């Protein structure tokens, strides 16, 4: 099926094809040689402009993400520093608690020894009471 019409340039109106030629090239052609070059340049400029626009948007997004990551990194650094300081304070407190614990263990040992001696003395006094008889006599002996 052949188109019976002549084809004219869509841009300048110049005759570009007649129906006697190849049908597919006849229906495909839209511009004369001069206009085709200009249209290709315009389309290339438009594609490049769109590419630059997409690249700019992509770069802006990347820069925003980068800035957010920088802020997050700074926050995390501060948090790490606080944790280190807290850890150091806890270590110091742990050292003090261990020292206090050691002192308490020593004091406990002394109290146990004192308690042991007091029990021995109490047993001695109980034995004396049982053997001697009266409290008044025991008091006199203690002095």
Phi, psi and omega in degrees: 000119186250135177288135184270001184259150171285151179256138180240152180301130181291345184258308185253347177088005180288145178293127182240340181201148175244158184293349182287339182282194179296129185300313185293321177288331178294316182282336184280325187289133181241331187230156172287170184302316182295314181290325179300317178298316181293319179296317178299319177297316180297316179296322177295315177301318180294316178297318179295318179297317178295320177298315179297320179296315178296319180295319179297316179296317178297316179296320179296316178299314179300316180296320178296316178298318179299316179296318177298321178293323177297315179298314179298319178299317178297317179298317180293323177298316178297318180296319178297318179297317177298319179295321177296316178297317179298317179298317179296317179297320179294323177296317178297316179297321178298319177298317178296317180297321177295319178296315178297319179299316179297317178298317179295323177296318179296315179298321178298318178298317178296318180294323177296318179296316178298318178297319178297316179295321179294324177294319178298315179297320180296320177296320179298316181293321179297319179296318178297317180298315181295326183271326186268327175115286191250154180290325181297321179293322180294319180297321180294322180290326182292331183280000000 
